Amino acid sequence: MIPIALDPARVRMGLTGRGPQADRRLRLLRGGGADVRICTERSSDEELGRLHLLWIVGLPEADALALAERARALGVLVNVEDVREGCDFHNVAEVRRGNLLLTVSTNGRSPGLAALIRGQLAEMFGPEWGERVERAASARDAARASGRSMAEVAKETSLLVGAAGWLG
């Protein structure tokens, strides 16, 4: 596994699917700021080839894998939801608190376990963390603007978090 965070403004994402799982995936992608292109199984190679990533959700497995192979041949990374062997990447379980994003992955091996851990993280990091990130970011911006080094900024962040008691 190689964990990364993608900038949805720079990555063209598509979704092909049916049913409540496809609706859920669309909500999650849009919740992360993605402008998701809705594709169909009959989308042209030209349309598919414009994408960087494609999620395939809720299709019969044979249809999903055939579409995945078409997209892959065009250089698109594919995730066939709940079909591990059809995935170039796996979805993470996530907790969003403003600009704080906490993720859990089992490399697609146990999504249920990842969901349970996500629930624990959601309890540990409540909604107040969105504002905490912004407070830390403002302090960082001010320190960087005054010419402090990254090491000094990191130390000041640590002092802020410790003084506020955010991590216990």
MDTraj code that builds the backbone (N, CA, C; nanometers):
import mdtraj as md
import numpy as np

residues = "MET ILE PRO ILE ALA LEU ASP PRO ALA ARG VAL ARG MET GLY LEU THR GLY ARG GLY PRO GLN ALA ASP ARG ARG LEU ARG LEU LEU ARG GLY GLY GLY ALA ASP VAL ARG ILE CYS THR GLU ARG SER SER ASP GLU GLU LEU GLY ARG LEU HIS LEU LEU TRP ILE VAL GLY LEU PRO GLU ALA ASP ALA LEU ALA LEU ALA GLU ARG ALA ARG ALA LEU GLY VAL LEU VAL ASN VAL GLU ASP VAL ARG GLU GLY CYS ASP PHE HIS ASN VAL ALA GLU VAL ARG ARG GLY ASN LEU LEU LEU THR VAL SER THR ASN GLY ARG SER PRO GLY LEU ALA ALA LEU ILE ARG GLY GLN LEU ALA GLU MET PHE GLY PRO GLU TRP GLY GLU ARG VAL GLU ARG ALA ALA SER ALA ARG ASP ALA ALA ARG ALA SER GLY ARG SER MET ALA GLU VAL ALA LYS GLU THR SER LEU LEU VAL GLY ALA ALA GLY TRP LEU GLY".split()
xyz = np.array([
    [0.0845, -0.1183, 0.0000],
    [0.0000, 0.0000, 0.0000],
    [0.0886, 0.1239, 0.0000],
    [0.0422, 0.2228, -0.0704],
    [0.1069, 0.3532, -0.0718],
    [-0.0019, 0.4557, -0.0448],
    [-0.0070, 0.5094, 0.0773],
    [-0.1122, 0.6071, 0.1075],
    [-0.0795, 0.7431, 0.0464],
    [-0.1788, 0.8019, -0.0201],
    [-0.1653, 0.9357, -0.0768],
    [-0.2975, 1.0099, -0.0565],
    [-0.2915, 1.1397, -0.0628],
    [-0.4124, 1.2224, -0.0614],
    [-0.4135, 1.2978, -0.1934],
    [-0.5175, 1.2780, -0.2715],
    [-0.5276, 1.3384, -0.4041],
    [-0.5993, 1.4721, -0.3982],
    [-0.5523, 1.5672, -0.4779],
    [-0.6198, 1.6954, -0.4913],
    [-0.7288, 1.6785, -0.5968],
    [-0.8559, 1.6807, -0.5565],
    [-0.9629, 1.6558, -0.6526],
    [-0.9725, 1.7610, -0.7629],
    [-0.9073, 1.8745, -0.7448],
    [-0.9068, 1.9761, -0.8500],
    [-0.8109, 1.9376, -0.9629],
    [-0.7225, 1.8421, -0.9386],
    [-0.6214, 1.8050, -1.0374],
    [-0.6398, 1.6642, -1.0942],
    [-0.7339, 1.5892, -1.0384],
    [-0.7518, 1.4499, -1.0790],
    [-0.8927, 1.4315, -1.1337],
    [-0.9022, 1.3830, -1.2563],
    [-1.0327, 1.3599, -1.3177],
    [-1.0851, 1.2232, -1.2735],
    [-1.1988, 1.2249, -1.2055],
    [-1.2554, 1.1039, -1.1480],
    [-1.3896, 1.0718, -1.2113],
    [-1.4129, 0.9431, -1.2311],
    [-1.5390, 0.8982, -1.2874],
    [-1.6008, 0.7893, -1.2017],
    [-1.7306, 0.7745, -1.2177],
    [-1.8057, 0.6720, -1.1453],
    [-1.9049, 0.6079, -1.2404],
    [-1.9029, 0.4764, -1.2423],
    [-2.0025, 0.3989, -1.3149],
    [-2.0682, 0.3079, -1.2132],
    [-2.1999, 0.3100, -1.2068],
    [-2.2621, 0.2199, -1.1114],
    [-2.4112, 0.2328, -1.1019],
    [-2.4639, 0.1470, -1.0167],
    [-2.6075, 0.1421, -0.9923],
    [-2.6329, 0.1176, -0.8448],
    [-2.7471, 0.1634, -0.8003],
    [-2.7947, 0.1285, -0.6674],
    [-2.7398, 0.2146, -0.5558],
    [-2.7765, 0.1774, -0.4326],
    [-2.7393, 0.2577, -0.3160],
    [-2.5887, 0.2645, -0.2927],
    [-2.5149, 0.1605, -0.3272],
    [-2.3689, 0.1645, -0.3089],
    [-2.3063, 0.2692, -0.4014],
    [-2.3569, 0.2791, -0.5237],
    [-2.3059, 0.3802, -0.6162],
    [-2.3412, 0.5203, -0.5661],
    [-2.4623, 0.5366, -0.5135],
    [-2.5023, 0.6660, -0.4577],
    [-2.4128, 0.7031, -0.3402],
    [-2.3821, 0.6060, -0.2558],
    [-2.2955, 0.6292, -0.1391],
    [-2.1557, 0.6702, -0.1849],
    [-2.0998, 0.5987, -0.2828],
    [-1.9656, 0.6311, -0.3322],
    [-1.9651, 0.7715, -0.3918],
    [-2.0690, 0.8075, -0.4658],
    [-2.0774, 0.9414, -0.5238],
    [-2.0779, 1.0474, -0.4144],
    [-2.1565, 1.0257, -0.3088],
    [-2.1591, 1.1215, -0.1970],
    [-2.0214, 1.1347, -0.1323],
    [-1.9516, 1.0223, -0.1118],
    [-1.8192, 1.0272, -0.0495],
    [-1.7197, 1.1032, -0.1376],
    [-1.7230, 1.0780, -0.2660],
    [-1.6310, 1.1479, -0.3567],
    [-1.6607, 1.2970, -0.3600],
    [-1.7866, 1.3310, -0.3712],
    [-1.8233, 1.4737, -0.3710],
    [-1.7933, 1.5383, -0.2363],
    [-1.8093, 1.4616, -0.1277],
    [-1.7756, 1.5130, 0.0057],
    [-1.6281, 1.5476, 0.0181],
    [-1.5457, 1.4819, -0.0616],
    [-1.4030, 1.5116, -0.0640],
    [-1.3668, 1.6219, -0.1620],
    [-1.4680, 1.6783, -0.2275],
    [-1.4443, 1.7896, -0.3188],
    [-1.4298, 1.7506, -0.4643],
    [-1.4557, 1.6248, -0.4985],
    [-1.4383, 1.5803, -0.6369],
    [-1.5557, 1.6231, -0.7242],
    [-1.5229, 1.6619, -0.8461],
    [-1.6216, 1.6876, -0.9508],
    [-1.6282, 1.5590, -1.0324],
    [-1.7137, 1.4679, -0.9914],
    [-1.7159, 1.3327, -1.0467],
    [-1.7924, 1.3288, -1.1781],
    [-1.7303, 1.2699, -1.2792],
    [-1.7981, 1.2479, -1.4066],
    [-1.8743, 1.1162, -1.3963],
    [-2.0001, 1.1191, -1.4289],
    [-2.0818, 0.9979, -1.4285],
    [-2.0657, 0.9305, -1.5642],
    [-2.0233, 0.8067, -1.5622],
    [-2.0028, 0.7292, -1.6843],
    [-2.1019, 0.6130, -1.6852],
    [-2.1138, 0.5515, -1.8002],
    [-2.1957, 0.4313, -1.8111],
    [-2.1086, 0.3192, -1.8650],
    [-2.1640, 0.2004, -1.8644],
    [-2.0913, 0.0858, -1.9206],
    [-2.0657, 0.1057, -2.0692],
    [-2.1452, 0.1892, -2.1312],
    [-2.1333, 0.2140, -2.2753],
    [-2.0525, 0.3405, -2.3068],
    [-1.9918, 0.4013, -2.2070],
    [-1.9102, 0.5209, -2.2321],
    [-1.8020, 0.4885, -2.3339],
    [-1.7738, 0.5852, -2.4192],
    [-1.6743, 0.5646, -2.5241],
    [-1.5345, 0.5567, -2.4639],
    [-1.4433, 0.4977, -2.5410],
    [-1.3038, 0.4936, -2.4977],
    [-1.2490, 0.6352, -2.4823],
    [-1.2949, 0.7260, -2.5681],
    [-1.2499, 0.8655, -2.5578],
    [-1.2909, 0.9252, -2.4234],
    [-1.4156, 0.9014, -2.3836],
    [-1.4642, 0.9533, -2.2554],
    [-1.3895, 0.8895, -2.1385],
    [-1.3754, 0.7577, -2.1412],
    [-1.3036, 0.6888, -2.0333],
    [-1.1576, 0.7324, -2.0278],
    [-1.0963, 0.7507, -2.1434],
    [-0.9558, 0.7868, -2.1496],
    [-0.9235, 0.9245, -2.0939],
    [-1.0230, 1.0079, -2.0743],
    [-1.0019, 1.1406, -2.0138],
    [-0.9856, 1.1327, -1.8620],
    [-1.0213, 1.0177, -1.8042],
    [-1.0181, 1.0021, -1.6589],
    [-0.8797, 0.9614, -1.6099],
    [-0.8554, 0.9903, -1.4827],
    [-0.7393, 0.9358, -1.4124],
    [-0.7821, 0.8152, -1.3287],
    [-0.8987, 0.8262, -1.2652],
    [-0.9510, 0.7220, -1.1752],
    [-1.0953, 0.6914, -1.2104],
    [-1.1325, 0.5645, -1.1972],
    [-1.2704, 0.5236, -1.2211],
    [-1.3136, 0.4265, -1.1122],
    [-1.4268, 0.4567, -1.0491],
    [-1.4909, 0.3659, -0.9546],
    [-1.6036, 0.2954, -1.0279],
    [-1.6116, 0.1651, -1.0098],
    [-1.7195, 0.0850, -1.0685],
    [-1.7920, 0.0186, -0.9523],
    [-1.9209, 0.0491, -0.9398],
    [-1.9963, 0.0065, -0.8222],
    [-2.1326, -0.0484, -0.8635],
    [-2.1677, -0.1642, -0.8094],
    [-2.3038, -0.2151, -0.8252],
    [-2.3359, -0.2798, -0.9583],
    [-2.2352, -0.3104, -1.0385],
    [-2.2587, -0.3800, -1.1651],
    [-2.2349, -0.5297, -1.1441],
    [-2.2957, -0.6134, -1.2267],
    [-2.2603, -0.7555, -1.2213],
    [-2.1090, -0.7702, -1.2389],
    [-2.0484, -0.8636, -1.1659],
    [-1.9034, -0.8734, -1.1627],
    [-1.8400, -0.8866, -1.3010],
    [-1.8960, -0.9691, -1.3871],
    [-1.8378, -0.9864, -1.5211],
    [-1.8395, -0.8544, -1.5991],
    [-1.9486, -0.7801, -1.5910],
    [-1.9579, -0.6505, -1.6589],
    [-1.8590, -0.5509, -1.5993],
    [-1.8491, -0.5510, -1.4672],
    [-1.7583, -0.4590, -1.3988],
    [-1.6135, -0.4865, -1.4371],
    [-1.5751, -0.6133, -1.4390],
    [-1.4369, -0.6474, -1.4726],
    [-1.4053, -0.6180, -1.6188],
    [-1.5018, -0.6366, -1.7077],
    [-1.4803, -0.6038, -1.8488],
    [-1.4601, -0.4535, -1.8665],
    [-1.5421, -0.3734, -1.7995],
    [-1.5264, -0.2283, -1.8055],
    [-1.3934, -0.1863, -1.7443],
    [-1.3560, -0.2503, -1.6351],
    [-1.2284, -0.2192, -1.5699],
    [-1.1116, -0.2444, -1.6653],
    [-1.1148, -0.3542, -1.7377],
    [-1.0075, -0.3849, -1.8315],
    [-1.0015, -0.2833, -1.9446],
    [-1.1186, -0.2412, -1.9943],
    [-1.1219, -0.1366, -2.0975],
    [-1.0574, -0.0090, -2.0470],
    [-1.0968, 0.0328, -1.9273],
    [-1.0438, 0.1571, -1.8706],
    [-0.8935, 0.1453, -1.8453],
    [-0.8521, 0.0331, -1.7897],
    [-0.7107, 0.0107, -1.7604],
    [-0.6263, 0.0188, -1.8885],
    [-0.6783, -0.0362, -1.9974],
    [-0.6072, -0.0323, -2.1255],
    [-0.5881, 0.1115, -2.1742],
    [-0.6704, 0.2025, -2.1242],
    [-0.6620, 0.3438, -2.1602],
    [-0.5786, 0.4239, -2.0594],
    [-0.5186, 0.3537, -1.9629],
    [-0.4332, 0.4203, -1.8642],
    [-0.5057, 0.4731, -1.7427],
    [-0.6280, 0.4274, -1.7197],
    [-0.7084, 0.4733, -1.6067],
    [-0.6920, 0.3749, -1.4906],
    [-0.6709, 0.4265, -1.3704],
    [-0.6694, 0.3416, -1.2510],
    [-0.8135, 0.3118, -1.2108],
    [-0.8401, 0.1877, -1.1709],
    [-0.9772, 0.1423, -1.1503],
    [-0.9950, 0.0810, -1.0119],
    [-1.1129, 0.1048, -0.9549],
    [-1.1571, 0.0360, -0.8337],
    [-1.2926, -0.0266, -0.8633],
    [-1.2977, -0.1599, -0.8592],
    [-1.4245, -0.2316, -0.8705],
    [-1.4643, -0.2654, -0.7277],
    [-1.5627, -0.1935, -0.6768],
    [-1.5975, -0.2051, -0.5359],
    [-1.6360, -0.3481, -0.4994],
    [-1.5751, -0.3965, -0.3909],
    [-1.5985, -0.5303, -0.3360],
    [-1.5484, -0.6428, -0.4251],
    [-1.4599, -0.6116, -0.5204],
    [-1.3954, -0.7138, -0.6026],
    [-1.2459, -0.6832, -0.5970],
    [-1.1799, -0.7354, -0.4957],
    [-1.0412, -0.7002, -0.4667],
    [-0.9507, -0.7160, -0.5884],
    [-0.9666, -0.8258, -0.6623],
    [-0.8791, -0.8498, -0.7776],
    [-0.9066, -0.7538, -0.8927],
    [-1.0135, -0.6770, -0.8863],
    [-1.0445, -0.5786, -0.9889],
    [-0.9974, -0.4388, -0.9541],
    [-0.9170, -0.4270, -0.8497],
    [-0.8792, -0.2943, -0.7996],
    [-0.7319, -0.2620, -0.8187],
    [-0.7071, -0.1450, -0.8742],
    [-0.5718, -0.0898, -0.8786],
    [-0.5437, -0.0104, -0.7512],
    [-0.6488, 0.0308, -0.6838],
    [-0.6390, 0.1043, -0.5582],
    [-0.7600, 0.0671, -0.4742],
    [-0.7489, 0.0919, -0.3447],
    [-0.8577, 0.0594, -0.2523],
    [-0.9070, 0.1858, -0.1841],
    [-1.0330, 0.1858, -0.1511],
    [-1.0903, 0.2985, -0.0780],
    [-1.0555, 0.2845, 0.0693],
    [-1.0321, 0.3968, 0.1311],
    [-1.0037, 0.3972, 0.2739],
    [-1.1312, 0.4287, 0.3508],
    [-1.1358, 0.3832, 0.4745],
    [-1.2413, 0.4275, 0.5660],
    [-1.1957, 0.5643, 0.6164],
    [-1.2858, 0.6618, 0.6185],
    [-1.2423, 0.7979, 0.6484],
    [-1.3270, 0.8662, 0.7542],
    [-1.2606, 0.9580, 0.8231],
    [-1.3262, 1.0502, 0.9155],
    [-1.2834, 1.1887, 0.8713],
    [-1.3797, 1.2754, 0.8398],
    [-1.3505, 1.4125, 0.7976],
    [-1.3951, 1.5098, 0.9055],
    [-1.3046, 1.5969, 0.9390],
    [-1.3316, 1.7058, 1.0337],
    [-1.2733, 1.8323, 0.9720],
    [-1.3507, 1.8959, 0.8867],
    [-1.2979, 2.0116, 0.8131],
    [-1.1833, 1.9651, 0.7266],
    [-1.0662, 2.0276, 0.7428],
    [-0.9485, 1.9903, 0.6647],
    [-0.8691, 1.8752, 0.7252],
    [-0.9168, 1.8205, 0.8354],
    [-0.8527, 1.7025, 0.8932],
    [-0.9164, 1.5786, 0.8318],
    [-0.8338, 1.4945, 0.7738],
    [-0.8806, 1.3705, 0.7146],
    [-0.8031, 1.2564, 0.7782],
    [-0.8744, 1.1698, 0.8479],
    [-0.8149, 1.0512, 0.9089],
    [-0.8616, 0.9310, 0.8288],
    [-0.7684, 0.8435, 0.7940],
    [-0.8050, 0.7298, 0.7107],
    [-0.7540, 0.5992, 0.7695],
    [-0.8223, 0.4913, 0.7328],
    [-0.7848, 0.3563, 0.7737],
    [-0.7966, 0.2666, 0.6521],
    [-0.6986, 0.1799, 0.6337],
    [-0.7047, 0.0842, 0.5239],
    [-0.6538, -0.0515, 0.5706],
    [-0.7152, -0.1538, 0.5188],
    [-0.6668, -0.2909, 0.5389],
    [-0.6220, -0.3485, 0.4048],
    [-0.5912, -0.2596, 0.3082],
    [-0.5511, -0.3006, 0.1739],
    [-0.6602, -0.3845, 0.1076],
    [-0.7844, -0.3512, 0.1411],
    [-0.8978, -0.4219, 0.0831],
    [-0.9242, -0.5590, 0.1431],
    [-0.8490, -0.5981, 0.2450],
    [-0.8600, -0.7318, 0.3026],
    [-0.9764, -0.7447, 0.3999],
    [-1.0073, -0.6383, 0.4753],
    [-1.1168, -0.6455, 0.5712],
    [-1.1828, -0.5087, 0.5874],
    [-1.2675, -0.4706, 0.4916],
    [-1.3355, -0.3409, 0.5017],
    [-1.4165, -0.3264, 0.6306],
    [-1.4708, -0.4354, 0.6813],
    [-1.5472, -0.4285, 0.8060],
    [-1.4609, -0.3866, 0.9233],
    [-1.3393, -0.4400, 0.9314],
    [-1.2475, -0.4004, 1.0375],
    [-1.2094, -0.2535, 1.0224],
    [-1.1833, -0.2104, 0.8999],
    [-1.1508, -0.0692, 0.8766],
    [-1.2655, 0.0203, 0.9220],
    [-1.3888, -0.0223, 0.8974],
    [-1.5053, 0.0571, 0.9389],
    [-1.5142, 0.0660, 1.0913],
    [-1.4830, -0.0427, 1.1595],
    [-1.4856, -0.0399, 1.3065],
    [-1.3796, 0.0554, 1.3619],
    [-1.2614, 0.0514, 1.3043],
    [-1.1549, 0.1424, 1.3483],
    [-1.1931, 0.2864, 1.3168],
    [-1.2532, 0.3085, 1.1994],
    [-1.3016, 0.4422, 1.1643],
    [-1.3983, 0.4939, 1.2708],
    [-1.4887, 0.4082, 1.3179],
    [-1.5828, 0.4483, 1.4224],
    [-1.5117, 0.4930, 1.5490],
    [-1.4060, 0.4219, 1.5856],
    [-1.3273, 0.4617, 1.7032],
    [-1.2611, 0.5977, 1.6820],
    [-1.2057, 0.6173, 1.5646],
    [-1.1431, 0.7464, 1.5345],
    [-1.2449, 0.8600, 1.5375],
    [-1.3647, 0.8338, 1.4871],
    [-1.4697, 0.9362, 1.4867],
    [-1.5053, 0.9780, 1.6289],
    [-1.5031, 0.8831, 1.7211],
    [-1.5302, 0.9166, 1.8620],
    [-1.4151, 0.9937, 1.9234],
    [-1.2941, 0.9571, 1.8890],
    [-1.1759, 1.0221, 1.9460],
    [-1.1541, 1.1634, 1.8915],
    [-1.1915, 1.1845, 1.7658],
    [-1.1689, 1.3130, 1.6999],
    [-1.3035, 1.3696, 1.6566],
    [-1.3651, 1.4459, 1.7460],
    [-1.4973, 1.5014, 1.7216],
    [-1.4948, 1.6220, 1.6291],
    [-1.6112, 1.6831, 1.6089],
    [-1.6244, 1.7971, 1.5166],
    [-1.5345, 1.9159, 1.5506],
    [-1.4972, 1.9295, 1.6769],
    [-1.4123, 2.0422, 1.7180],
    [-1.2762, 2.0410, 1.6474],
    [-1.2378, 1.9279, 1.5947],
    [-1.1079, 1.9185, 1.5289],
    [-1.1013, 1.9996, 1.3996],
    [-1.2127, 2.0249, 1.3361],
    [-1.2118, 2.1102, 1.2175],
    [-1.1590, 2.2493, 1.2518],
    [-1.2090, 2.3055, 1.3601],
    [-1.1643, 2.4375, 1.4043],
    [-1.0201, 2.4321, 1.4552],
    [-0.9823, 2.3247, 1.5201],
    [-0.8447, 2.3116, 1.5695],
    [-0.7450, 2.3145, 1.4541],
    [-0.7778, 2.2483, 1.3457],
    [-0.6892, 2.2496, 1.2290],
    [-0.6740, 2.3925, 1.1784],
    [-0.7843, 2.4647, 1.1719],
    [-0.7775, 2.6026, 1.1229],
    [-0.6952, 2.6904, 1.2172],
    [-0.7086, 2.6691, 1.3465],
    [-0.6303, 2.7462, 1.4443],
    [-0.4815, 2.7166, 1.4278],
    [-0.4464, 2.5895, 1.4137],
    [-0.3069, 2.5516, 1.3939],
    [-0.2549, 2.6058, 1.2606],
    [-0.3392, 2.6029, 1.1574],
    [-0.2988, 2.6535, 1.0260],
    [-0.2729, 2.8039, 1.0308],
    [-0.3568, 2.8766, 1.1017],
    [-0.3367, 3.0219, 1.1142],
    [-0.2060, 3.0525, 1.1852],
    [-0.1779, 2.9769, 1.2916],
    [-0.0520, 2.9956, 1.3641],
    [0.0672, 2.9628, 1.2728],
    [0.0533, 2.8567, 1.1934],
    [0.1596, 2.8180, 1.1005],
    [0.1820, 2.9269, 0.9965],
    [0.0737, 2.9771, 0.9387],
    [0.0856, 3.0813, 0.8364],
    [0.1559, 3.2047, 0.8918],
    [0.1179, 3.2436, 1.0137],
    [0.1794, 3.3616, 1.0760],
    [0.3286, 3.3375, 1.1018],
    [0.3622, 3.2191, 1.1505],
    [0.5024, 3.1880, 1.1787],
    [0.5847, 3.1854, 1.0502],
    [0.5310, 3.1250, 0.9451],
    [0.6029, 3.1190, 0.8169],
    [0.6193, 3.2592, 0.7577],
    [0.5147, 3.3426, 0.7713],
    [0.5219, 3.4793, 0.7185],
    [0.6286, 3.5615, 0.7907],
    [0.6552, 3.5276, 0.9160],
    [0.7564, 3.6016, 0.9919],
    [0.8963, 3.5442, 0.9697],
    [0.9074, 3.4427, 0.8839],
    [1.0382, 3.3908, 0.8464],
    [1.0887, 3.2742, 0.9283],
    [1.0057, 3.2183, 1.0147],
    [1.0523, 3.1053, 1.0956],
    [1.0735, 2.9816, 1.0071],
    [1.1681, 2.8996, 1.0485],
    [1.1979, 2.7770, 0.9743],
    [1.0883, 2.6731, 0.9972],
    [1.0886, 2.5705, 0.9129],
    [0.9904, 2.4626, 0.9293],
    [1.0081, 2.3938, 1.0641],
    [1.1305, 2.3769, 1.1098],
    [1.1551, 2.3146, 1.2405],
    [1.0962, 2.4009, 1.3524],
    [1.1125, 2.5332, 1.3422],
    [1.0556, 2.6232, 1.4431],
    [0.9030, 2.6185, 1.4393],
    [0.8470, 2.6139, 1.3199],
    [0.7013, 2.6066, 1.3052],
    [0.6493, 2.4776, 1.3665],
    [0.7178, 2.3670, 1.3415],
    [0.6762, 2.2385, 1.3987],
    [0.6803, 2.2431, 1.5515],
    [0.7825, 2.3038, 1.6065],
    [0.7936, 2.3149, 1.7520],
    [0.6803, 2.4011, 1.8072],
    [0.6490, 2.5119, 1.7400],
    [0.5394, 2.5986, 1.7845],
    [0.4049, 2.5273, 1.7768],
    [0.3872, 2.4456, 1.6733],
    [0.2637, 2.3667, 1.6624],
    [0.2533, 2.2708, 1.7791],
    [0.3621, 2.2051, 1.8114],
    [0.3644, 2.1127, 1.9244],
    [0.3311, 2.1852, 2.0547],
    [0.3854, 2.3032, 2.0721],
    [0.3580, 2.3822, 2.1937],
    [0.2097, 2.4228, 2.1989],
    [0.1533, 2.4639, 2.0853],
    [0.0124, 2.5012, 2.0796],
    [-0.0762, 2.3820, 2.1179],
    [-0.0495, 2.2672, 2.0583],
    [-0.1311, 2.1473, 2.0853],
    [-0.1166, 2.1067, 2.2318],
    [0.0036, 2.1119, 2.2831],
    [0.0252, 2.0753, 2.4239],
    [-0.0432, 2.1716, 2.5196],
    [-0.0306, 2.3010, 2.4953],
    [-0.0923, 2.4008, 2.5824],
    [-0.2432, 2.3918, 2.5796],
    [-0.2985, 2.3599, 2.4625],
    [-0.4447, 2.3490, 2.4502],
    [-0.4972, 2.2144, 2.5005],
    [-0.4079, 2.1176, 2.5209],
    [-0.4483, 1.9862, 2.5665],
    [-0.5271, 1.9057, 2.4653],
    [-0.5014, 1.9287, 2.3376],
    [-0.5793, 1.8634, 2.2342],
    [-0.5561, 1.7138, 2.2264],
    [-0.4357, 1.6699, 2.2586],
    [-0.4053, 1.5269, 2.2486],
    [-0.3784, 1.4630, 2.3850],
    [-0.4421, 1.5169, 2.4854],
    [-0.4342, 1.4537, 2.6162],
    [-0.3354, 1.5059, 2.7087],
])
top = md.Topology()
chain = top.add_chain()
for i, resn in enumerate(residues, 1):
    res = top.add_residue(resn, chain, resSeq=i)
    for name in ("N", "CA", "C"):
        top.add_atom(name, md.element.get_by_symbol(name[0]), res)
traj = md.Trajectory(xyz[None], top)
